[in-house]
């Protein structure tokens, strides 16, 4: 799965320049880094995109639920 231009720009802003870096840091931690930069594009879909890029496949229901719970936790 490839990432789009907007996501690539957001990753670049937090010094994530390769898929290997994204994998090492993890989608949830990168999500937090981008969010800390004040980027309004950090929504659940963005997190799904990050994890999808790492896994290179369709996300399972279990993974989606885990990611949704993470975002919900942050918003409460």
VEXDREN-2710 file (C-alpha; in Angstrom, 1 decimal):
% VEXDREN-2710
k/r/px/py/pz
1/UNK/0.0/0.0/0.0
2/UNK/1.4/3.4/-0.9
3/UNK/0.9/6.6/1.0
4/UNK/-0.5/9.7/-0.7
5/UNK/1.2/13.1/-1.1
6/UNK/-0.5/14.7/1.9
7/UNK/0.4/11.9/4.2
8/UNK/4.0/11.9/2.9
9/UNK/4.2/15.6/3.6
10/UNK/2.9/15.1/7.2
11/UNK/5.4/12.4/7.8
12/UNK/8.2/14.5/6.4
13/UNK/7.3/17.3/8.9
14/UNK/8.0/14.9/11.8
15/UNK/11.2/13.5/10.2
16/UNK/9.8/10.2/9.1
17/UNK/11.4/9.7/5.7
18/UNK/11.1/6.0/5.0
19/UNK/8.8/3.0/5.5
20/UNK/11.4/1.5/7.7
21/UNK/11.3/4.5/10.1
22/UNK/7.5/4.3/10.1
23/UNK/7.6/0.6/11.0
24/UNK/10.2/1.2/13.8
25/UNK/8.3/4.0/15.4
26/UNK/4.8/2.5/14.8
27/UNK/1.6/3.9/13.5
28/UNK/0.2/5.1/16.8
29/UNK/3.4/6.9/17.9
30/UNK/3.7/8.6/14.5
31/UNK/0.0/9.6/14.7
32/UNK/0.9/11.2/18.1
33/UNK/3.9/13.0/16.6
34/UNK/1.8/14.4/13.7
35/UNK/-1.0/15.4/16.1
36/UNK/1.5/17.2/18.4
37/UNK/2.5/19.4/15.4
38/UNK/-1.1/20.7/15.4
39/UNK/-2.1/19.0/12.1
40/UNK/-5.8/18.8/11.8
41/UNK/-5.5/15.9/9.4
42/UNK/-4.8/13.4/12.1
43/UNK/-8.0/11.5/12.2
44/UNK/-8.8/7.8/12.4
45/UNK/-8.5/7.5/8.6
46/UNK/-5.0/8.9/8.8
47/UNK/-4.1/6.3/11.4
48/UNK/-5.6/3.6/9.3
49/UNK/-3.5/4.8/6.4
50/UNK/-0.3/4.7/8.5
51/UNK/-1.0/1.2/9.7
52/UNK/-2.0/0.1/6.2
53/UNK/1.3/1.3/4.8
54/UNK/3.1/-0.7/7.5
55/UNK/1.1/-3.9/6.9
56/UNK/0.8/-3.6/3.1
57/UNK/-2.6/-5.2/3.2
58/UNK/-6.2/-4.6/4.2
59/UNK/-6.5/-4.0/7.9
60/UNK/-8.3/-6.7/9.9
61/UNK/-11.3/-5.9/12.0
62/UNK/-9.3/-6.5/15.1
63/UNK/-6.6/-4.0/14.1
64/UNK/-9.2/-1.4/13.1
65/UNK/-10.9/-1.8/16.5
66/UNK/-7.6/-1.4/18.3
67/UNK/-6.8/1.8/16.3
68/UNK/-10.3/3.2/16.8
69/UNK/-10.1/2.6/20.6
70/UNK/-6.7/4.4/20.6
71/UNK/-8.2/7.5/18.9
72/UNK/-11.2/7.4/21.1
73/UNK/-9.0/7.2/24.2
74/UNK/-7.1/10.3/23.0
75/UNK/-10.3/12.3/22.4
76/UNK/-11.7/11.6/25.8
END
